[in-house]
Amino acid sequence: MDELSLQKVPFFFIIDFLTENVEIFRQNEIEKSGLHIDFQNFSTNTHTQELTKKTEWKSFPETLENFKTGFDKVQKNIHLGNSYLVNYTRKTKIETNLSLEEIFYHSTAKYKVFYKDFFVFFSPETFVKIIDGKILTYPMKGTIDASLDNAAEILKNDKKEKAEHYTVVDLLRNDLSMVADDVKVDKFQHIDFIKTQQKDLYAMSSEISGILKPEFDGKVGSIMKKLLPAGSILGAPKPKTLEIILEAEGYDRGYYTGVCGWFDGENLDSCVMIRFIEKEGDELYFKSGGGITHMSKLEDEYQEMKNKIYVPIH
């Protein structure tokens, strides 16, 4: 990645959650690789398709008791002081009459990728952007059902959601400081509206920026190596929290919560691979979760995990 970005060669990359698998596609390789991409400033999506059927969508979340097993492990570690924020995620079987490719074409999101009939995601979360030597990140933490009265205000002022958001902003500010100077929070607790077929959501994000240090200028690979895994889908402190996640979740996240991005030869746009559906054999699974702090309530976290099992087709 460093070699290509230093030579200013455009490429697309995909990195899994544990940064064990890195895939790189030059521009002329994207189409034949079975990859469809739809980012804000880059898209392989040259034609539109009409959706001619009524969407069928069923999810089969695990029981509250099952969810509680990992949740209790997370809470125990938080109370022991091993972590103060853990992103706990689950894997839910879904059934739909849409193919992964149809989900890609008909969903609405800031970032969409369909890969080889293996996975599709429709992510609202930017990871980092690099524009003219400036690096920006947009951690997203905290969601709420938008149909509630004063939902946006409730989200902004909810003690638990606020603590979670402060923690992630602090973590990402520290992370960015490893590769950039003059790091500052430009926007704090910005509320985004996300429309879905199941229910509308509000999500809370912030903007943090810095000027790339000279030793990282033009080195996309080195920057990613320093910053991954992404703080917003891991927690803090990072190394210990990763151990807790691997023990509590008991399944392989794979590419879910990894990152992917497009380097156009000058600038970079990348996202966190959340809102993620994966094919295993003939079954489809939706991976979702949320941040756990010492203030988290079991039923609320279980509900948040279920709220995020949606497809933004409307």
Salt bridges, closest charged atoms under 4 A:
ASP38 OD2 - LYS112 NZ 3.81
GLU62 OE2 - ARG90 NE 2.64
ASP72 OD2 - LYS68 NZ 2.69
GLU95 OE2 - LYS93 NZ 3.32
GLU101 OE2 - HIS36 NE2 3.13
GLU102 OE1 - LYS53 NZ 3.09
ASP117 OD2 - LYS279 NZ 2.89
ASP145 OD2 - LYS199 NZ 3.46
GLU164 OE1 - LYS160 NZ 2.49
ASP170 OD1 - ARG173 NH2 2.37
ASP175 OD2 - LYS238 NZ 2.73
ASP181 OD1 - LYS213 NZ 3.95
ASP186 OD1 - LYS184 NZ 3.89
ASP192 OD1 - HIS190 NE2 3.30
ASP200 OD2 - LYS195 NZ 3.74
GLU243 OE1 - LYS240 NZ 3.10
GLU249 OE2 - ARG253 NH2 2.83
GLU266 OE1 - LYS8 NZ 3.93
GLU278 OE1 - LYS287 NZ 3.03
GLU280 OE2 - LYS91 NZ 2.76
GLU283 OE1 - LYS93 NZ 3.64
GLU301 OE2 - LYS160 NZ 2.69
GLU304 OE2 - LYS308 NZ 2.82
